[in-house]
């Protein structure tokens, strides 16, 4: 791949719940100042991400920048897996977990400068049932239930997500799962199971503090439902990266994982919900995506 980066920005107008005018203006300002080749495309109802990536590729662009949250990043990344194209990120979602893992933090100008000055590394991706890619975290149980409900609401943003989680968390119970992890069988009752490539859901909530994006494995993170009195301490452990010390949590690295549950139910892939059957097969796809990191 040529060393000259040519940037095709793919903007999700609804991510983060606010206007993207400031983003477009700042992209244009910095890219023009640096005399960088760029173009902006809008992911809208009548234009798919695949169509935008195909259009950009035909025009000679080699770096595709997802402007939005983890779901937007997922949709762009899926089109770049196992190619020589590069994924760039301007985070503009509710949690921005994947961007935070890459060190992409700060303000809008910082995000755009990272695109031109950051380093490119290959990372692993996750795959479920040979169809559903994810680059940060897939989820089963409570967080998949919330992602499914959240996708059907009109309100966006972290406040609406948190409110929904609090309301639903009161009545959502543990589910029974059978796991086959790299050939070893076990049974678990779990409130949620996160399949993690990256370390956090977003907003510095670390579900898999030891996760690395290029270690050739994923992590099966199992959380039991804590009593109400234990929730503040559990939240503190999530925020400090000390969740592994909790008796309600278990983290198992793996290369292949089968999960068998009682019924079909939602699963989320980087926050994007899908309704799948009761048998789920996960595996790692090693060194399959080029991504721009912060230096």
SVG drawing of the C-alpha trace seen along z (x, -y; Angstrom):
<svg xmlns="http://www.w3.org/2000/svg" viewBox="-38 -25 43 55">
<polyline fill="none" stroke="black" stroke-width="0.4" points="0.0,0.0 1.3,-3.5 2.6,-5.6 0.4,-8.5 -2.8,-8.4 -5.9,-9.5 -8.9,-9.8 -12.5,-9.0 -14.7,-10.1 -17.9,-8.1 -20.2,-10.1 -23.2,-8.7 -25.5,-11.7 -27.4,-10.4 -24.5,-9.0 -24.1,-10.8 -27.4,-12.5 -26.2,-15.9 -25.3,-17.8 -22.1,-17.0 -21.6,-20.6 -18.7,-21.3 -17.0,-18.0 -17.3,-18.7 -15.9,-22.2 -13.0,-21.0 -12.2,-18.1 -12.1,-20.4 -10.0,-23.0 -7.3,-20.6 -7.1,-18.5 -6.8,-21.6 -4.1,-23.0 -2.1,-19.8 -2.8,-19.6 -4.2,-16.2 -6.5,-14.4 -9.9,-13.8 -13.6,-13.3 -16.7,-13.1 -19.5,-10.6 -22.7,-10.4 -24.1,-7.1 -27.8,-7.7 -30.9,-5.6 -30.5,-5.3 -26.7,-4.9 -25.0,-1.9 -21.5,-1.9 -20.5,0.7 -21.5,-1.6 -19.4,-4.4 -16.4,-2.2 -16.7,-0.9 -17.0,-4.4 -14.0,-5.6 -11.9,-2.6 -12.6,-3.1 -11.5,-6.8 -8.2,-5.7 -8.8,-6.3 -6.9,-3.9 -8.0,-5.1 -11.6,-5.1 -12.5,-7.1 -15.6,-6.1 -17.1,-9.2 -19.5,-8.0 -19.8,-5.5 -18.7,-1.9 -21.6,-0.8 -20.5,-3.1 -16.9,-1.9 -18.1,1.7 -20.0,1.1 -17.0,-0.5 -14.5,2.0 -16.5,5.0 -15.9,3.7 -12.1,3.4 -11.4,6.7 -8.7,8.8 -7.9,6.0 -5.0,3.6 -7.3,0.6 -6.9,-1.2 -9.5,-2.1 -9.4,-5.6 -11.7,-6.8 -13.2,-10.1 -15.2,-9.0 -18.6,-10.6 -20.8,-8.1 -22.2,-7.6 -19.3,-5.5 -16.5,-5.3 -15.0,-2.3 -12.9,-1.1 -11.4,-4.6 -10.5,-4.9 -8.7,-1.6 -6.6,-2.9 -5.7,-6.0 -7.9,-8.3 -9.0,-10.8 -9.3,-14.5 -11.2,-16.9 -12.2,-17.0 -9.0,-18.5 -7.0,-15.8 -9.0,-13.1 -8.3,-14.5 -4.6,-15.1 -4.2,-11.5 -5.4,-10.4 -2.5,-12.1 0.2,-11.5 -0.8,-8.2 0.7,-4.8 -0.9,-1.9 -1.1,1.4 -2.8,4.7 -5.4,5.9 -7.4,9.1 -11.2,9.2 -13.9,11.4 -16.3,13.5 -19.6,15.1 -21.3,17.9 -19.1,17.2 -21.1,14.1 -21.0,11.3 -17.7,9.5 -16.8,7.3 -13.7,5.4 -14.3,4.3 -16.9,6.3 -19.8,8.7 -22.4,9.2 -24.9,11.8 -27.4,11.5 -28.2,8.2 -26.1,5.8 -27.5,7.4 -31.0,7.0 -30.3,3.3 -28.8,2.8 -31.9,4.4 -34.2,2.1 -32.0,-1.0 -32.1,-0.5 -35.9,-0.8 -36.0,-4.1 -35.9,-7.6 -33.5,-9.0 -29.7,-8.6 -26.8,-9.4 -25.3,-7.9 -28.0,-9.4 -30.8,-7.5 -28.7,-4.3 -28.0,-4.5 -31.7,-5.2 -32.8,-2.2 -30.2,0.0 -31.3,-1.0 -34.9,-0.3 -34.3,3.0 -31.6,4.2 -34.1,4.5 -36.0,7.3 -33.5,9.0 -32.3,12.3 -29.3,14.5 -29.5,17.0 -28.2,20.5 -25.4,21.1 -23.3,24.0 -19.8,23.0 -17.2,24.9 -14.0,22.9 -11.1,24.2 -12.7,27.6 -13.3,27.5 -16.9,27.6 -18.4,25.7 -21.8,24.4 -22.5,20.9 -25.4,18.9 -24.7,15.3 -26.2,11.9 -24.2,11.1 -21.3,12.6 -19.0,10.2 -16.8,11.5 -14.0,9.0 -11.3,8.0 -10.9,4.5 -10.8,3.7 -13.9,1.5 -17.5,0.9 -16.9,-2.8 -16.6,-5.8 -13.7,-4.0 -15.9,-1.0 -13.4,1.8 -15.1,5.2 -11.8,6.8 -8.9,4.9 -6.3,7.4 -7.6,7.5 -5.2,6.7 -6.2,6.1 -3.3,8.1 -2.6,11.0 -4.3,13.7 -7.1,14.3 -10.4,13.0 -11.7,13.0 -14.9,14.5 -16.0,12.2 -18.7,13.6 -20.6,11.4 -23.1,12.7 -25.9,10.5 -24.7,8.8 -27.0,7.9 -28.1,4.3 -25.7,3.5 -22.7,4.6 -23.4,2.5 -21.5,-0.7 -18.4,1.4 -18.7,3.2 -19.0,-0.1 -15.9,-1.4 -14.0,1.8 -15.2,1.3 -13.9,-2.3 -10.6,-1.5 -9.8,1.6 -10.0,3.8 -13.1,5.8 -11.0,9.1 -10.9,8.8 -14.7,9.1 -16.2,12.5 -19.0,11.8 -16.7,11.8 -14.7,14.3 -12.4,13.7 -11.2,16.6 -9.0,16.0 -9.8,18.2 -9.4,18.8 -12.7,20.6 -15.8,20.5 -19.2,22.1 -22.1,20.8 -25.3,22.8 -28.3,21.0 -31.9,22.1 -33.5,19.9 -32.9,17.5 -32.2,14.0 -30.4,10.8 -26.6,10.6 -24.8,7.3 -21.7,6.7 -20.0,3.5 -23.4,2.3 -25.3,3.3 -28.0,5.8 -28.9,8.9 -31.4,11.6 -29.7,15.0 -30.4,18.7 -29.4,20.5 -26.0,21.8 -23.3,19.2 -19.8,20.0 -17.1,17.3 -13.5,17.3 -10.6,14.9 -9.5,13.7 -5.9,12.9 -4.2,9.8 -7.1,9.0 -7.6,5.2 -5.3,2.2 -6.1,-0.5 -4.7,-4.0 -3.6,-4.2 -2.6,-7.3 1.1,-7.4"/>
</svg>
